[in-house]
Amino acid sequence: MSARLRRPALVIALGALLCPGLLSAQRARSDDPDARGLKLALGDWGIGIGDVPRLNGLRINFTDDDIERVNGVNLTLWKPHEPVGGTVTGLSIGLVAPSADRLRGVTVGLLAPVAERAIEGINVGGLAVVSTGVIRGASAAGLALVAEDAIRGVGLAGLAVVSEGDVYGSHVAGLAVVSQGEVQGAHAGGLALVSEGTIRGLGLGGLAVVTQGGIDGAVAGGLATVASGDVQGAAAGGLAVVADGDVRGVAAAGLAVVASRDFTGFGLGGLAVVSGGNLDGIALAGLAVDVENRLRGFATTAYKVKAYEVTGAALTVGWNDLQRLNGLGVGAYNRIGYQTGISIGLYNSAEVLHGVQIGLLNRADNARFRYLPLVNARF
C-alpha cells in the first residue's frame, strides 16, 4: 500500500478506536445550552475544559458552574456561579475562590476556598477558609477560618478562628478563637479564647479566656479567665480567675480568685481568694481569704481570713473573723464565735471557748475570768 493510501487509513482507524471517548469532545451537557465544556475523555476519565459536570482526571475552567462530581484535579480561575453544588475530591486550586458543595482532599485558594456543606482535608486560603457547613482537617488562612457548623482538626489563622458550632482539635489565631459551641483540644488566641459552651483541654488567651459554660482542663488568660459555669483543672489569670460556679483544682491570679460556689483545691490570689460556698484545700492571698461557709484546710493572708467555720488552720498577720474555729487561728486579732482549738495573737476574743488562747490579752465570755493576759484556757 502506498504512503498516500496508508495515511488516510491510519487516521480512520485511530478515529474509530477513540470514537467513544475523544471524539466525544462536544458540549458536556446537551440538556444545558449555556454549558460550554470540552471533554477529552474515555467515559468520565480524561481531561475536561470548561463546564464539564462529571470527570475523573484534570478539569480546567475559568469560572465553575454546577459541578456534579470531579475526582482528580480541578483548576478554576474566577469565582464560581451560584449555586456551585457538587463534590470535588482530590486537588482543587483556584486563583480566587475554589468552591463546591463539598471539597475533599487538598484545596488551595488565593483568596478563599468556599464550601457549602464541608471542606475536608488540607485547606489553604490566602485570606480565609470558609464553609457554611463544617471544616475538617488541617487548615490555614491569612485572616480567618470561618464555619457555620463545627471546625475540627488543626488550624492556623492570622486573625480569627470562628465557628457557629463546636471547635475541636488544635487551633491558633492571631486575635481570637471564637466558638458558639464547645471548644475541645488545644487552642490559643492572641487576644482571646471565647466559647458559649464548655472549654475542654488546653486554652490560652492573650487577654482573656471567656466561656458561657465551664472549663475542664488547663487554661490561662493574660488578664482574666472567666467562666459562667464550673472551672475544673488548672486556671490562671493575670488579674482574675472568676467562676460563676465551683472551682476544682488549681487557680491562680494576680488579683483575685473568685468562685461563686465551692472552691476545692489550691487557690493563689495576689489580693484575695473568695468562695461563695465552701473552701476545701489551701488558699494563699495577699490581703484576704473570704469564705461564705466552711473552710476546711489551710488559709493564709496578710490582712484577713473571714469564714463562717474553719476546720484546720487560719494564719494571718491581721485578723481572723470566724464564727467557728476547729483547729488553729493565728493573727494579731482573732475574733471567734465558738472556738475549739488554739488561737494565738495580740488580742484573742471568743464568745464560747473550748480550747486555749495565747496572747497579750484574751477574752472568753464563757470563762470564769472573762479577760486574762497571756493565756486563757477552758475545756
Secondary structure, DSSP 8 states (H G I E B T S, - for coil): --HHHHHHHHHHHHHHHHTTTGGG-S-S-TT-TT--EEEEEETTEEEEEES-SEEEEEEEESS--S--EEEEEEEE-S---S---SEEEEEEEESS--EEEEEEEEEEESS--EEEEEEEEEEEESSEEEESSEEEEEEEESSEEEESS-EEEEEEESSEEEESS-EEEEEEESSEEEESS-EEEEEEESSEEEESS-EEEEEEESSEEEESS-EEEEEEESSEEEESS-EEEEEEESSEEEESS-EEEEEEESSEEEESS-EEEEEEESSEEEESS-EEEEEEESSEEEEEEEEEEEEEESSEEEEEEEEEEEEESSEEEEEEEEEEEESSEEEEEEEEEEEEEEEEEEEEEEEEEEEEEEEETTSSSSEEEEEEEE-
